[in-house]
Amino acid sequence: MDINEIQSIIPHRYPMLLIDRVLELEPLKRIVAIKNVTMNEQVFQGHFPGAPVFPGVCIIEAMAQAGAVLLFREVPDRENKLLYFTGIEEARFRKPVRPGDQLRLEVTVIKYKMGFAKLRAEAFVDGQLVTEAVISSALADRPK
């Protein structure tokens, strides 16, 4: 799935769209997506000058967006809905992510029922685990 397909599923846009490609997708089960981290990210202006590190919160958001593509793709009236991030558990940040790294985001559904989801998410750089978390989300009507 390329960036155009991703944008047809989730509402995120620059500068908050944090996935670039989907490599694998098993509906309502699992997704593998890519985020290319470049020095052009706005966040590097202040995090940290002279020693850029991609913030952990951005990695968690990228994992959540991959999960949103996985789940939201199956919602028939998604133009009238939003998928809200409702929780983070067991988050661990194991290695810094820097410009030039490519994040491989692997997200698996733990539980999905009536618009509520719990997902296991992991991010890898060069095959090494850099971040992991359990992410919860809920489907809601888009405000008018």
Contact map, one row per residue, 1 for C-alpha under 8 A:
111111000000000000001110000000000000000000000000000000000000000000000000000000000000000000000000000000000000000000000000000000000000000000000000
111111000000000000011100000000000000000000000000000000000000000000000000000000000000000000000000000000000000000000000000000000000000000000000000
111111100000000000111000000000000000000000000000000000000000000000000000000000000000000000000000000000000000000000000000000000000000000000000000
111111110000000000000000000000000000000000000000000000000000000000000000000000000000000000000000000000000000000000000000000000000000000000000000
111111111000000000000000000000000000000000000000000000000000000000000000000000000000000000000000000000000000000000000000000000000000000000000000
111111111100000000011100000000000000000000000000000000000000000000001000000000000000000000000000000000000000000000000000000000000000000000000000
001111111111100000000000000000000000000000000000000000000000000000000000000000000000000000000000000000000000000000000000000000000000000000000000
000111111110000000000000000000000000000000000000000000000000000000000000000000000000000000000000000000000000000000000000000000000000000000000000
000011111110000000000000000000000000000000000000000000000000000000001001100001000000000000000000000000000000000000000000000000000000000000000000
000001111111000000000000000000000000000000000000000000000000000010011001000000000000000000000000000000000000000000000000000000000000000000000000
000000111111100000000000000000000000000000000000000000000000000000000000000000000000000000000000000000000000000000000000000000000000000000000000
000000100111110110000000000000000000000000000000000000000000000000000000000000000000000000000000000000000000000000000000000000000000000000000000
000000100011111110000000000000000000000000000000000000000000000000000000000000000000000000000000000000000000000000000000000000000000000000000000
000000000001111110000000000000000000000000000000000000000000000000000000000000000000000000000000000000000000000000000000000000000000000000000000
000000000000111111000000000000000000000001000000000000000000000000000000000000000000000000000000000000000000000000000000000000000000000000000000
000000000001111111000000000000000000000000000000000000000000000000000000000000000000000000000000000000000000000000000000000000000000000000000000
000000000001111111100000000000000000000000000000000000000000010010000000000000000000000000000000000000000000000000000000000000000000000000000000
000000000000001111110000000000000010000000000000000000000100110010000000000000000000000000000000000000000000000000000000000000000000000000000000
001000000000000011111100000000001111000000000000000000000000010011000000000000000000000000000000000000000000000000000000000000000000000000000000
011001000000000001111100000000001111000000000000000000000000000000000000000000000000000000000000000000000000000000000000000000000000000000000000
111001000000000000111110000000001110000000000000000000000000000000000000000000000000000000000000000000000000000000000000000000000000000000000000
110001000000000000111111100000111100000000000000000000000000000000000000000000000000000000000000000000000000000000000000000000000000000000000000
100000000000000000001111100000111100000000000000000000000000000000000000000000000000000000000000000000000000000000000000000000000000000000000000
000000000000000000000111110001111000000000000000000000000000000000000000000000000000000000000000000000000000000000000000000000000000000000000000
000000000000000000000111111011110000000000000000000000000000000000000100000000000000000000000000000000000000000000000000000000000000000000000000
000000000000000000000001111111100000000000000000000000000000000000000100000000000000000000000000000000000000000000000000000000000000000000000000
000000000000000000000000111111000000000000000000000000000000000000000110010000000000000000000000000000000000000000000000000000000000000000000000
000000000000000000000000011111000000000000000000000000000000000000000110010000000000000000000000000000000000100100000000000000000000000000000000
000000000000000000000000111111100000000000000000000000000000000000000100000000000000000000000000000000000001100000000000000000000000000000000000
000000000000000000000001111111110000000000000000000000000000000000000100000000000000000000000000000000000111100000000000000000000000000000000000
000000000000000000000111110011111000000000000000000000000000000001100100000000000000000000000000000000001111000000000000000000000000000000000000
000000000000000000000111100001111100000000000000000000000000000001000000000000000000000000000000000000011110000000000000000000000000000000000000
000000000000000000111111000000111110000000000000000000000000000001000000000000000000000000000000000000011100000000000000000000000000000000000000
000000000000000000111110000000011111000000000000000000000000000000000000000000000000000000000000000001111000000000000000000000000000000000000000
000000000000000001111000000000001111100000000000000000000000010000000000000000000000000000000000000001111000000000000000000000000000000000000000
000000000000000000110000000000000111110000000000000000000000000000000000000000000000000000000000000111100000000000000000000000000000000000000000
000000000000000000000000000000000011111010000000000001000000000000000000000000000000000000000000011111100000000000000000000000000000000000000000
000000000000000000000000000000000001111110000000000000000000000000000000000000000000000000000000001110000000000000000000000000000000000000000000
000000000000000000000000000000000000111110010000000000000000000000000000000000000000000000000000001100000000000000000000000000000000000000000000
000000000000000000000000000000000000011111010000000000000000000000000000000000000000000000000000000000000000000000000000000000000000000000000000
000000000000000000000000000000000000111111111000000000000000000000000000000000000000000000000000000000000000000000000000000000000000000000000000
000000000000001000000000000000000000000111111000000000000000000000000000000000000000000000000000000000000000000000000000000000000000000000000000
000000000000000000000000000000000000000011111110000001100000000000000000000000000000000000000000000000000000000000000000000000000000000000000000
000000000000000000000000000000000000001111111111100111000000000000000000000000000000000000000000000000000000000000000000000000000000000000000000
000000000000000000000000000000000000000011111111100000000000000000000000000000000000000000000000000000000000000000000000000000000000000000000000
000000000000000000000000000000000000000000111111100000000000000000000000000000000000000000000000000000000000000000000000000000000000000000000000
000000000000000000000000000000000000000000111111101111100000000000000000000000000000000000000000000000000000000000000000000000000000000000000000
000000000000000000000000000000000000000000011111111110000000000000000000000000000000000000000000000000000000000000000000000000000000000000000000
000000000000000000000000000000000000000000011111111100000000000000000000000000000000000000000000000000000000000000000000000000000000000000000000
000000000000000000000000000000000000000000000001111100000000000000000000000000000000000000000000000000000000000000000000000000000000000000000000
000000000000000000000000000000000000000000000011111110000000000000000000000000000000000000000000000000000000000000000000000000000000000000000000
000000000000000000000000000000000000000000010011111111000000000000000000000000000000000000000000011000000000000000000000000000000000000000000000
000000000000000000000000000000000000000000010011001111100000000000000000000000000000000000000001111000000000000000000000000000000000000000000000
000000000000000000000000000000000000100000110010000111110110000000000000000000000000000000000001111000000000000000000000000000000000000000000000
000000000000000000000000000000000000000000100010000011111110000000000000000000000000000000000000100000000000000000000000000000000000000000000000
000000000000000000000000000000000000000000000000000001111111000000000000000000000000000000001000000000000000000000000000000000000010000000000000
000000000000000000000000000000000000000000000000000000111111100000000000000000000000000000000000000000000000000000000000000000000000000000000000
000000000000000001000000000000000000000000000000000001111111110000000000000000000000000000000000000000000000000000000000000000000000000000000000
000000000000000000000000000000000000000000000000000001111111111000000000000000000000000000000000000000000000000000000000001000000010000000000000
000000000000000000000000000000000000000000000000000000011111111100000000000000000000000000000000000000000000000000000000000000000010100000000000
000000000000000001000000000000000000000000000000000000001111111110000000000000000000000000000000000000000000000000000000000000000000000000000000
000000000000000011100000000000000010000000000000000000000111111111000000000000000000000000000000000000001000000000000000000000000000000000000000
000000000000000000000000000000000000000000000000000000000011111111100000000000000000000000000000000000001110000000000000111000000000000000000000
000000000000000000000000000000000000000000000000000000000001111111110000000000000000100000000000000000000000000000000000100000000000001000000000
000000000100000011100000000000000000000000000000000000000000111111111000000000000000000000000000000000000000000000000000000000000000000000000000
000000000000000000100000000000111000000000000000000000000000011111111100000000000000000000000000000000001010000000000000000000000000000000000000
000000000000000000000000000000100000000000000000000000000000001111111110000000000000000000000000000000000011000000000010000000000000000000000000
000000000100000000000000000000000000000000000000000000000000000111111111100000000010000000000000000000000000000000000000000000000000000000000000
000001001100000000000000000000000000000000000000000000000000000011111111100000000000000000000000000000000000000000000000000000000000000000000000
000000000000000000000000111111100000000000000000000000000000000001111111110000000000000000000000000000000000000000000000000000000000000000000000
000000000000000000000000001100000000000000000000000000000000000000111111111000000000000000000000000000000000000000000000000000000000000000000000
000000001100000000000000000000000000000000000000000000000000000000011111111001000010000000000000000000000000000000000000000000000000000000000000
000000001000000000000000000000000000000000000000000000000000000000011111111100000000000000000000000000000000000000000000000000000000000000000000
000000000000000000000000001100000000000000000000000000000000000000000111111100000000000000000000000000000000000000000000000000000000000000000000
000000000000000000000000000000000000000000000000000000000000000000000011111111000000000000000000000000000000000000000000000000000000000000000000
000000000000000000000000000000000000000000000000000000000000000000000000111111000000000000000000000000000000000000000000000000000000000000000000
000000000000000000000000000000000000000000000000000000000000000000000000001111111000000000000000000000000000000000000000000000000000000000000000
000000001000000000000000000000000000000000000000000000000000000000000001001111111100000000000000000000000000000000000000000000000000000000000000
000000000000000000000000000000000000000000000000000000000000000000000000000011111000000000000000000000000000000000000000000000000000000000000100
000000000000000000000000000000000000000000000000000000000000000000000000000011111100000000000000000000000000000000000000000000000000000000001100
000000000000000000000000000000000000000000000000000000000000000000000000000011111110000000000000000000000000000000000000000000000000000000111100
000000000000000000000000000000000000000000000000000000000000000000000000000001011111000000000000000000000000000000000000000000000000000000111100
000000000000000000000000000000000000000000000000000000000000000000010001000000001111100000000000000000000000000000000000000000000000000011110000
000000000000000000000000000000000000000000000000000000000000000000000000000000000111110000000000000000000000000000000000000000000000000011110000
000000000000000000000000000000000000000000000000000000000000000100000000000000000011111000000000000000000000000000000000000000000000001111000000
000000000000000000000000000000000000000000000000000000000000000000000000000000000001111100000000000000000000000000000000000000000000001111000000
000000000000000000000000000000000000000000000000000000000000000000000000000000000000111110000000000000000000000000000000000000000000001110000000
000000000000000000000000000000000000000000000000000000000000000000000000000000000000011111100000000000000000000000000000000000000000111100000000
000000000000000000000000000000000000000000000000000000000000000000000000000000000000001111100000000000000000000000000000000000000000111000000000
000000000000000000000000000000000000000000000000000000000000000000000000000000000000000111110000000000000000000000000000000000000001110000000000
000000000000000000000000000000000000000000000000000000000000000000000000000000000000000111111000000000000000000000000000000000000011110000000000
000000000000000000000000000000000000000000000000000000000000000000000000000000000000000001111100000000000000000000000000000000000011100000000000
000000000000000000000000000000000000000000000000000000010000000000000000000000000000000000111111000000000000000000000000000000000111000000000000
000000000000000000000000000000000000000000000000000000000000000000000000000000000000000000011111000000000000000000000000000000001110000000000000
000000000000000000000000000000000000000000000000000000000000000000000000000000000000000000001111100000000000000000000000000000001110000000000000
000000000000000000000000000000000000000000000000000011000000000000000000000000000000000000001111110000000000000000000000000000000100000000000000
000000000000000000000000000000000000000000000000000011100000000000000000000000000000000000000011111010000000000000000000000010000100000000000000
000000000000000000000000000000000000100000000000000111000000000000000000000000000000000000000001111110000000000000000000000000000000000000000000
000000000000000000000000000000000000111000000000000111000000000000000000000000000000000000000000111110000000000000000000000000000000000000000000
000000000000000000000000000000000001111000000000000000000000000000000000000000000000000000000000011111000000000000000000000000000000000000000000
000000000000000000000000000000000001110000000000000000000000000000000000000000000000000000000000111111100000000000000000000010000000000000000000
000000000000000000000000000000000111100000000000000000000000000000000000000000000000000000000000000111110000000000000000000011000000000000000000
000000000000000000000000000000000111100000000000000000000000000000000000000000000000000000000000000011111000000000000000001110000000000000000000
000000000000000000000000000000011110000000000000000000000000000000000000000000000000000000000000000001111100000000000000001110000000000000000000
000000000000000000000000000000111110000000000000000000000000011001000000000000000000000000000000000000111110000000000000111100000000000000000000
000000000000000000000000000001111000000000000000000000000000001000000000000000000000000000000000000000011111000000000000111000000000000000000000
000000000000000000000000000001110000000000000000000000000000001001100000000000000000000000000000000000001111100000000011110000000000000000000000
000000000000000000000000000011100000000000000000000000000000000000100000000000000000000000000000000000000111110000000011100000000000000000000000
000000000000000000000000000111000000000000000000000000000000000000000000000000000000000000000000000000000011111100001111000000000000000000000000
000000000000000000000000000000000000000000000000000000000000000000000000000000000000000000000000000000000001111100001111000000000000000000000000
000000000000000000000000000000000000000000000000000000000000000000000000000000000000000000000000000000000000111110011110000000000000000000000000
000000000000000000000000000100000000000000000000000000000000000000000000000000000000000000000000000000000000111111111100000000000000000000000000
000000000000000000000000000000000000000000000000000000000000000000000000000000000000000000000000000000000000001111111000000000000000000000000000
000000000000000000000000000000000000000000000000000000000000000000000000000000000000000000000000000000000000000111110000000000000000000000000000
000000000000000000000000000000000000000000000000000000000000000000000000000000000000000000000000000000000000000111111000000000000000000001110000
000000000000000000000000000000000000000000000000000000000000000000000000000000000000000000000000000000000000001111111100000000000000000111100000
000000000000000000000000000000000000000000000000000000000000000000000000000000000000000000000000000000000000111110111110000000000000000111000000
000000000000000000000000000000000000000000000000000000000000000000000000000000000000000000000000000000000000111100011111000000000000011110000000
000000000000000000000000000000000000000000000000000000000000000000100000000000000000000000000000000000000011111000001111100000000000011100000000
000000000000000000000000000000000000000000000000000000000000000000000000000000000000000000000000000000000011110000000111110000000001111000000000
000000000000000000000000000000000000000000000000000000000000001100000000000000000000000000000000000000001111000000000011111000000001111000000000
000000000000000000000000000000000000000000000000000000000000001000000000000000000000000000000000000000001110000000000001111100001111100000000000
000000000000000000000000000000000000000000000000000000000010001000000000000000000000000000000000000000111100000000000000111110001111000000000000
000000000000000000000000000000000000000000000000000000000000000000000000000000000000000000000000000000111000000000000000011111111110000000000000
000000000000000000000000000000000000000000000000000000000000000000000000000000000000000000000000100011110000000000000000001111111100000000000000
000000000000000000000000000000000000000000000000000000000000000000000000000000000000000000000000000001000000000000000000000111110000000000000000
000000000000000000000000000000000000000000000000000000000000000000000000000000000000000000000000000000000000000000000000000111111000000000000000
000000000000000000000000000000000000000000000000000000000000000000000000000000000000000000000000000000000000000000000000000111111100000000000000
000000000000000000000000000000000000000000000000000000000000000000000000000000000000000000000110000000000000000000000000011110111111000000000000
000000000000000000000000000000000000000000000000000000000000000000000000000000000000000000001111100000000000000000000000011110011111000000000000
000000000000000000000000000000000000000000000000000000010011000000000000000000000000000000111110000000000000000000000000011100001111100000000000
000000000000000000000000000000000000000000000000000000000000000000000000000000000000000001111000000000000000000000000001111000001111110000000000
000000000000000000000000000000000000000000000000000000000001000000000000000000000000000111110000000000000000000000000001110000000011111000000000
000000000000000000000000000000000000000000000000000000000000000000000000000000000000000111100000000000000000000000000111100000000001111100000000
000000000000000000000000000000000000000000000000000000000000000100000000000000000000111110000000000000000000000000000111100000000000111110000000
000000000000000000000000000000000000000000000000000000000000000000000000000000000000111100000000000000000000000000011110000000000000011111000000
000000000000000000000000000000000000000000000000000000000000000000000000000000000011111000000000000000000000000000011100000000000000001111100000
000000000000000000000000000000000000000000000000000000000000000000000000000000000011110000000000000000000000000000111000000000000000000111110000
000000000000000000000000000000000000000000000000000000000000000000000000000000001111000000000000000000000000000000110000000000000000000011111000
000000000000000000000000000000000000000000000000000000000000000000000000000000001111000000000000000000000000000000100000000000000000000001111100
000000000000000000000000000000000000000000000000000000000000000000000000000000011100000000000000000000000000000000000000000000000000000000111110
000000000000000000000000000000000000000000000000000000000000000000000000000000111100000000000000000000000000000000000000000000000000000000011111
000000000000000000000000000000000000000000000000000000000000000000000000000000000000000000000000000000000000000000000000000000000000000000001111
000000000000000000000000000000000000000000000000000000000000000000000000000000000000000000000000000000000000000000000000000000000000000000000111
